[in-house]
Amino acid sequence: MCGRLDQNDIDRLLNDFSWAEDVVRRDRAERKFNVAPGTARPVLYIEDGNLVLDDRWWGYKSRNYRPTARPVPNARLDKILGPYWGRLTRGRRIIVPANGWYEWTGEKPNKQPWHIHRADGELLYMAGITSWGAPREFAHERGFAIVTSDAEGGMVDVHDRRPVVFTAEDAATWLDPDISGEQAAELARSMALGADKFLWYEVSKAVGNVRNDGPGLALPLPQSDSLF
């Protein structure tokens, strides 16, 4: 699961994609430490050979899906070639850049949030899929979902699923319109960063309210020694 992001400082991603002859900037979304689905967020994709940083709606639901269902923020890796997600995976894929993401452990009303990020401080490049058709009525008809897979290593103590995160080099391959959906799925299975590339620690429960924002939300609790 990946239901909350830290996207506070992602403009430095352009240094990781210096191979792009031109970068088109269309993004206007505010950089935030506490981002929830149901909002427009900056993502990367390839258009006419150019690297584009643009805002797209986080959460996807097909207009033909059952009316009572909510848009979903994640797509399981083992389902992305199936009947619901396959068209999106075989189309132009996206990368969702982030500084980290949040997960919760424990039971309500005392669930504890954790901030998960790369151990080397580099940006996370999350695999994403989206619909490129014109929305008929709702933003989520052109929304995106972050691809997730089974957690591994010590990360399973925080959550049993995690986003598929690439290096910048593998993220560029994921974006390449010349590779097939099947090749992209295999890339996600074989090249996603493992748990040993991440750190995680407990953070303030204030992150549970999406109206809260600021750098303090991404800092470890003073009493926390849960750093893996």
Secondary structure by P-SEA (a helix, b strand, c coil): cccccccccccccccccccccbbbbcccccccccccccbbbbbcccccccccbbbbbcbbbbcccccccccccccccccccccccaaaaacbbbbbbccccccccccccbbbbbbbbbccccccccccccccccccccccccbbbbbbcccccccccccccccccccaaaaaaaacccccaaaaaaaaaccccccccbbbbbcccccccccccccccccccccccccc
